[in-house]
Every structure is written in structure tokens, then in C-alpha cells.
């Protein structure tokens, strides 16, 4: 099972609930899953042992495993992985990784969380035909505000709106292709407003039944998080011009997902669009460079 959602949509919080209450063996973000899948051709035929051996070595050198060891005290050896692979395929290899993580955590459900999965859920379902995916949806305007505060986030309303809209279109289209038995989405705001209802839906989707123990655990975790009013911030913190730009680019998707519209419109010229794309890229690459040069500049405060 996998959890995804546009960055800053509440996937980390959802992941915590799944880890602590749903017995899901989810650790840090599994960005490696699609990153390595996209460059599999460079490894050649996986049935050749030396090619598979090189892939395993490169995978274990990925940042995911460094964080896994540092933050979760989990270290997976090459021999442990190779011993769990039933056939030399990338799907079997990644499943062995996720199974090992779940076993080390003492959890029953295998999978992981990563926002980037939503861009290509078709690839996820191709690797794991029976996989279930939960997509956490949040009002794109609040996502944009949260991005502004992150050093790696999108820097203006136009780019944030286009990225959020395109992400939602791709994730939802993939979900429609597999159907409700394998794809579920819920709104972050609804989990805050009516957690009992959303949790009941999640229990049925993941377990096929409601579970009082899981329900009580998750309600306690939600009640302690201090996020009860963490929505609709765009109404006070986003300028009318930004609201108009966002709604002009992503208003139809906001409406499909049941979010309130202001009716404000803004006609974005080609020159403005080009400038905003360039501004976003330059500012984010500059911040990335600063983080590499001065690691202590990373975020130290909790940003919601």
C-alpha cells in the first residue's frame, strides 16, 4: 500500500497515523521507487546476475537507506535483500526492500509514502498490480502558501497552481483506471473536520472492515496534533491577486474537489507565464545551492 499527495498536503501526518495505528511499515519517503525505475535500461538485462548485483549495490547506496539507518536504526544488508528476491526483477527487489523495512518495524502492512508517486501512479500499479494507493488532497491555495515557506517549494501562485492542477489530474486519472478498490482519496480538511468519517473510510479501504482499536488510536493521534484549524489560510494570507491567478489556472480542479471559489479571475499573458516559470526555477535552484553550501540553513521550525 502506498500514500501519496501533492507536497505539503498532509502526507507526512497521514503517514504517521498509518505507521502508529494501522500497522503500516512505512518509514521515510520512498523516492527511490520511481527514480530507479526510470533508469532501469542503464542496467541491462536483470536476468544477468552482474547487472542485478550492480542495481542492488546502487540502490543500497541511495539516500533512503542512509536516512533509514540514521532515523529508524534500520540497516538492510545486501545479503538480506538478495535472500528475499524470488526472481531478478525490479518489482521483486523493491518489494523485498519494503518487506524488510516493515519487518524491522514490526508492522504487517508493506508499502510506503512519497508525494512524487502521484505523478506516475500507472508505473506504481504496473510494478504492483494489486497495490492500494491513498491520495491525500489539500486545497491547492493552502499548499501554495506552505510551499512559499519551504526552501525547496514553489515560489509563486502561477507555478504552484499549474503544478497542483497537473498533479491532481494525473493522480486522479490513474485512480479512475484501477477503480475504487485500489485507489482512494480524501481531503486533508475533512480529516481535520470529521476525522471519524474519514477514518472509517480508510479502515474499509485498507482492512475491508472497521476496527475499533485502530479508530481509537487514530482519533487520539489526530486530537493531539494541534492542526484542527489548519485550513483556509489562503483567505487571509494570500493576496486577492494571487487568489485570482491560482483560481484562473486551477479553478476547475478546485471546484471538482469541492473547494470554495472566489470568482476572481486573472488573464495570464505568455510573457508573465514565462517570467514566473523562470523566477520559480532560478529562486529554487539558488536556495538549493545555498542549502548545499550552508547545510545549517535548512528549516528548523515546523511549517504547516
N, C-alpha and C positions, 0 to 999 in steps of 0.2 A: 504494500500500500504506500501511496505517496501523497505528500502535502505540497501544494504549490499556491501561488498567488502573486500578483504584481508586487514588486518590492515595496515595503512599508505598508503592507495591507494587514498585518497581524499574524503572519505565518509563524514567526518565532514564538509568540504567545500560544498559538494553536499547537505548535509542536510540543511545547512544554506540557500542555494538557494531555496530549496523546501519550507522551512519554510517561508521565506520572500516574495517569488514571486509566488509559486504555491499553496499557501493557504493550505499547508500541516501542520497538527497539530503534528509536531514532536518535542520532547524535547530531553532529554538526552538518552543515549543508553539503549535499552530495553533488557538488558542481562537476565533479569528475565524470559523472554518469554519461552526460551528453558530450562533454569535451573530448573524451577519448573515443566515443562512438563516431564522432565526426572525422577522426583521423585514423580510423582502423585500416584504411587502404595502405597506409605507410608501413604497416607491419607485415603485409603479405598474407599468405595462407596460414590460418590459425591451426591447421592440422599438422603443420611442421613445428616440431617441438621447440626449436630455437626461436621461432617467431613468437610463439606463445610465451616462452620464457622471458623474452625481451619486453613484451607487453606487460607481464606481471611485474617485472622489475621497475618499469617506468611508472606503473600505476601506484606501486607501494612508495614511490618517491614523491607522489603528489602531496600538495599542501594539506589535503583532507586527513591524511594519516598522521602528519605532524600534529595537527590540532587534536586529533583523536587521542593521541598519546599524551599531549600536554593537558588537555581539559577533561578527558574522561578516563585517563590512566589505562587506556586500551592499546595494546600493541599486537598487531597481527603479523605473523611471520609468513615468509614465502612458502615454507613447507606446509603451514596450516592451510593456506589458500589452495595450494596445489592438491592437497589431500581431499578437498571438498568438491573439486571440479569433476563433474561426471563426463563432460566432453569439452573439447577445446573450442569453445565459442565465447564471445564477449558477454553474452547474456548470462551464461553459466558462471563466468568469472565474477561479474558484478553481483550476481545473486549470492555467490559464496562470500563476498565481502560483507554484504548486508546481513546475511545469516550469522556470520561471525560476530558482527557488532551487536546484533540482538542477543546472541548467546552470552557474550561478555557482560551485557547489561542485565541479563536475567529476564528478558522480555520474550513474549510469544509472537508478536506480530512483526514481520520483516518488512523493511522499506526505508523511507527517508523523506526529508523535507528539502526543497530547493525552489526558490521563485523562478529560476531560469527554465525549469521543466515546462512551464506553461507555454513557452514559445514553441515547443515541439512535442506535444503530448503524443502525436502519432508515432514518433520514434520510441517513446516510452512504451506504448501499447504494442509496438512491433517486437520489442525485446521481451516484454512480459505480457502476453496476450490476455491473461486473467487478472491483471493488475486493477486495483481500485485507486481512484485519484480524488482527493478533496481539494477544491479550488476555493481559497479564501478571497472573497470580493470585498473591496472597500471603495467608498466614494473617491473617485479619482482626484477630486479637488483637495481632499484631505491628504491623499497620497502625495500630491504635488507639494503641499506645504511641508510635509515631513521630509521630502527629498531636498528641499531648499536648505534644510538644516544639517544635512549629511554631506560630508566632504566628497562623496562619490555620486551624490544624487543629481538628478536633472535640475538645470539651473533656471528655467523659465517656464511659464504656463503653456506656451505653444508646444514645445518639445514634450513636456510631461503629458499633455493631453493626447498628442499623437501616439506616444508610446503606450500609454494606458489603454487607449481605444484599440490599437492594433493587438496588444496582448490579449485583451478580453475577447476580441473576435476570434483569434486563433485558438485560444484555450476552449472557448465555448463550442466552436465548430468541431474540434476533436471530440469533445464530450458528447455532442449530438451523434457523432458517428458510432460511438460504442454504446451509448444508451445509459439510462439511469442506474442500471445495475453496476456500472463500473465508473461512473462519474457523478460527483455531487458537488454543488457549490452552495455556499451560504454567505450571507452578508455579515461582515465584521460587526456592523452596527446592531444587527439583530441578535448576535451573540451577547452583546452588552445589554440590550434592552430586554430580551426574553430568552435568557440562557437555557431554561428548562426545555423549551420547544426545540431549539437548535440541537441541544444535547440528545434529545430523544431521536431526532432525525439521524444524527451521527451514529448513535448506537445501533439503529436499524440498518444503516448503510454498512457499517463496519462489521457488526456482530450478527446481524439478522434478528436481533431481539433487543429489548430494553433491559438494562442491567442496573439495579438499584445501587449497588456498590460503586460502580463507575459514575453513575449520575451524581451521587452524593459527593464523591471525591472531586469531580469536575466543578460542581457548583461551589464547593469550598474554595477551590483554586481561583475561580472567577471572582468570587466575592472578596478575595484578599488582594486583588491586583491594583486597585485604585484607578481603574480606567473607565469607570461607569459613565463618565461624561465625555469620553474621548472621541467625539464625532461632531460633525457640522461646524468645525472650527473655521472652515473656509468662509463662512458667513461673516465673521468678524475679522479674520486675519488675511483674507485675500482681497485685493482691491477690486472695485467694480470692473475695471478694465481687464484684469486678469480673469475674473469670473466670465466675462464676455468672450475672451479669447478661448478659454477652456471649453465653454459651452458651444461655441461655434465649431470647434473641431471634434468634440466628443459628446455633444448633447444627445444624439440619438442613442448612444450606448448608455449614458446616464439614465435616460428615460426607460430603456429596455430593462434595466436593472432596478427600476423603481425609485430612483433618486429624484429629488426636487429640482426643478429647473427655475431659473430666474427670468428667463425670456430675453436676457441681454444678448446682443449679437455684436460681432466684430468681423469685418471683412479683412482677412489677412492677405496682403499683397505678396507676390513672388519675392520681391526684394526683402520684405520683412521676414518671410519664412526662411529664406536663405541666411539672413543675418542671425536669426535665432538659432538655427541649427549650428552655425559656425560658432556663435557665442557659447552655446552649451558645450560643444566639443572642446574648445580652447580652455574654458574655465575648468572643466572637469579634468582635462589632461594636466593642466597646471597644478591643480590640487593633488592629483595622483603623484606628480613629480615631487611636490613638497612632502608628501607622506613618505615617499621613498628616501628622500634626503634627510628628513627630520621625523622619524617614526613616532616620537613623542607627541606629534601634532594630532594624532588620531583622536576620535571622540572619546571623552572620558565620562561624559554625563549621559544619562538616559534620555533619549529623544523619542517622543511618541508620535 
